[in-house]
Amino acid sequence: MKAGWYETFGAASEVLVVGDMEVPAPGPGEVLVRVHASGINPSDVKLRAGARPGAVMAYPRIIPHSDGAGVIEAVGDGVDREVDERVWLWNAGWQRAFGTAAEYVCLPSDQAVRLPDNTSFAEGACFGIPAMTAWYALYSDGPIEGQTVLVTGGAGTVGRYACQMARLGGARVITTVSSEEKARHSTAEEWINYREADVAEAVMEMTGGAGVDRIVEVDFGANQATSLEIIKTSGVIASYASAAEMVPPLQFYGFMFKDVTLRMLIAYHLIGDRHKRGEAALTEWLEAGALSHAVVPGGTLDDIAAAHEKVEAGEKLGTVVIEV
Ligand SMILES: NC(=O)c1ccc[n+]([C@@H]2O[C@H](COP(=O)([O-])OP(=O)(O)OC[C@H]3O[C@@H](n4cnc5c(N)ncnc54)[C@H](OP(=O)(O)O)[C@@H]3O)[C@@H](O)[C@H]2O)c1
């Protein structure tokens, strides 16, 4: 099979190669998936660059990318699934050597979720991390109907799904973006340009001084002071990144006196029944045609290095997806 891989950390153009490998055979409990689309997330790129704290090559060869979509081609012992089922994949690159940047991948059957017919493979390759992180950040404490949610960075891959999923759950959504174009991309009707406006002041004005019940946070450190001002008593801040300040000083007593729940979440640990609840919600929204997706074409496997560079450049609006 054709696959993209690296055997040492480094710059995309230096370490990513494309070549031939044996098609893997599904073990007990696994499915073999013919991959049609492979989604690239910032974490795949950071892993390949060796940018994670304490990074060591855990395997001699790594096929990158956690997310993808394709068709089940064979099943291992004990798996009761139909061959030819269309599926989207999650955690294919989490603590595993071989992810979705290949014509085939084997993984536990649970990590291949039915993809509704009205949803393309490229769209399905955006779910494992962007869509499920958004769901996790919004719904890990139960329903959000009637709440006011601030989604910071609503034009990001996670943020855009969070804006949509919050609205679908009956919440009022306010987002922060850096331009009008990004505001449109976010799909949120109420937005603030966080580079130009005082976000705390704007949110308090928009909410009549009440603040917000929940924040879906793309940069905890950078926005901590603002969040503390606008979060309601007993609110939740669900943060999935803190890139500008990776070890921010925590305003403990500020949060404590407001009885705030700080959730630092990572999609890779959304597993088991909680993942299944997210899958069920996503499937319902997909079947109803209620979600729009932002796919940025990343070419084919031969273009894998350029596709990684596109993610690193940070200019794209959506998930870079490679056709396999
Ligand atoms: N914990 C997890 O499970 C998890 C899951 C997915 C992603 N992540 C991490 O989350 C980060 C974003 O990922 P992504 O795929 O969503 O990236 P993305 O598509 O590049 O989006 C990032 C967005 O964040 C916005 N942003 C950056 N700093 C901001 C700030 N201080 N306030 C408001 N908005 C801000 C950017 O807006 P402008 O460009 O307009 O400034 C951009 O729209 C990455 O570090 C990624 O590794 C973590």
The ligand as a Gaussian input file, in Angstrom:
#p B3LYP/6-31G(d) Opt

LIG

0 1
 N       -6.949000      19.557000      23.581000
 C       -7.419000      19.038000      22.451000
 O       -8.017000      17.946000      22.421000
 C       -7.246000      19.800000      21.183000
 C       -8.051000      19.481000      20.081000
 C       -7.916000      20.229000      18.912000
 C       -6.967000      21.252000      18.850000
 N       -6.177000      21.485000      19.940000
 C       -5.195000      22.583000      19.907000
 O       -5.958000      23.768000      19.790000
 C       -5.253000      24.725000      19.042000
 C       -6.158000      25.208000      17.901000
 O       -6.441000      24.124000      17.037000
 P       -7.365000      24.320000      15.763000
 O       -7.291000      23.084000      14.938000
 O       -8.694000      24.830000      16.147000
 O       -6.516000      25.471000      15.023000
 P       -6.952000      26.557000      13.943000
 O       -7.949000      25.995000      13.016000
 O       -5.684000      27.107000      13.404000
 O       -7.703000      27.661000      14.802000
 C       -7.131000      28.364000      15.822000
 C       -8.022000      29.575000      16.016000
 O       -7.728000      30.136000      17.275000
 C       -7.823000      31.541000      17.141000
 N       -7.063000      32.166000      18.238000
 C       -5.756000      32.074000      18.509000
 N       -5.464000      32.760000      19.625000
 C       -6.626000      33.282000      20.069000
 C       -6.988000      34.091000      21.185000
 N       -6.076000      34.492000      22.074000
 N       -8.291000      34.439000      21.332000
 C       -9.207000      34.049000      20.448000
 N       -8.928000      33.283000      19.372000
 C       -7.655000      32.910000      19.185000
 C       -7.289000      31.833000      15.774000
 O       -7.843000      33.019000      15.343000
 P       -7.020000      34.136000      14.536000
 O       -6.169000      33.411000      13.516000
 O       -8.077000      34.935000      13.936000
 O       -6.202000      34.845000      15.550000
 C       -7.803000      30.644000      14.968000
 O       -9.046000      30.943000      14.359000
 C       -3.964000      24.035000      18.584000
 O       -2.934000      24.378000      19.493000
 C       -4.280000      22.559000      18.695000
 O       -3.155000      21.757000      18.901000
 C       -6.300000      20.802000      21.089000

